[in-house]
């Protein structure tokens, strides 16, 4: 008999060890080294460390951003996601501790007379001279506890994964704030540029109406014909239609800012002259490795990777035995007046159980394989986040360099065409230039001035984009 028991115990041990062998580890992926610099020069200072309050000098813009950070719905949603992740951490911490609950059980037992309990009760005194009643009341009050001893680290790894995801949600919130600040600033600069375009168009309308008045007088004295008058009139009408289009764009841009601020449409406070006074920031991009510290989306991807690694370890631990300890303590009696009699009514129990998967492990294998795949996905997401961040900064730095050269050329173009307007007007009055030359000069100047405003706007938007790309704004 002893040999049989020994053989059975040996077989169970072999099955338990065999059943605990998990699948192979996650496949290693190739990592790519981030370059040492963006362009030919290397900055020692990274402008991502500058607070957005100092980065944006316009106090109207600062006030708008302040309001957006408080009232924007995306920012509020991100905070609630943090709270959800925080609750996950609390849940995982609680799983490491024993659960204790109070119990109170009133019941009545009736055993069949032809059962072992029933047959024994009819010959047993529950009290001196009193047989156990057929309908036996039973009252129990006390405490019960259960605890999974984390001998394999499964619960600890689940806690690590929950903590990493909470920190990742924090970085996700920071990335929302970074994008929100950038979007408010860019939309505000677009609004200022539209104000400038509207002012230019109105100045152009005044200039064109003066030219129309001149050609009308010339027609009256026979120096011009009806065709010239109609051409000048059509030009004025076209520019006035453009004025209305710009006004509509201003309304829509104001509405977008108000939406970002979580409020209904209303006028946006601004100083129109600010657009010409704002000087684009001198870009200090630091070194690419700074992105790992400052870009919230990169840090979020890194934390998600840490969480997925902990998930794999927890899934692997499911292949190993789990130790459960349960117990209880309290008072039990068949009468309430005897319930708290000590030590007669005092009861307790303590049970330890060790369980491990032996045969059907498909569900555990599936969970482990899913955790492996999620870890590989997290690795790729992390590498993608780094590459995306680097490319964004690289593009914006080069874009700002080119825009500075374009700005100089556009400014020279505007000055040249402004001189051409004066020349063509003088020549037209003396009959040495045709009205078509005047029309063309006016149209070219309007187009050049609008292009110049657009370049200045692109410069301002570029400084916002590179600030966001470097990871600034959330701190």
Order of alpha helices (4+ residues) and beta strands (2+ residues): alpha-alpha-alpha-alpha-beta-alpha-beta-beta-beta-alpha-alpha-alpha-alpha-alpha-beta-beta-alpha-alpha
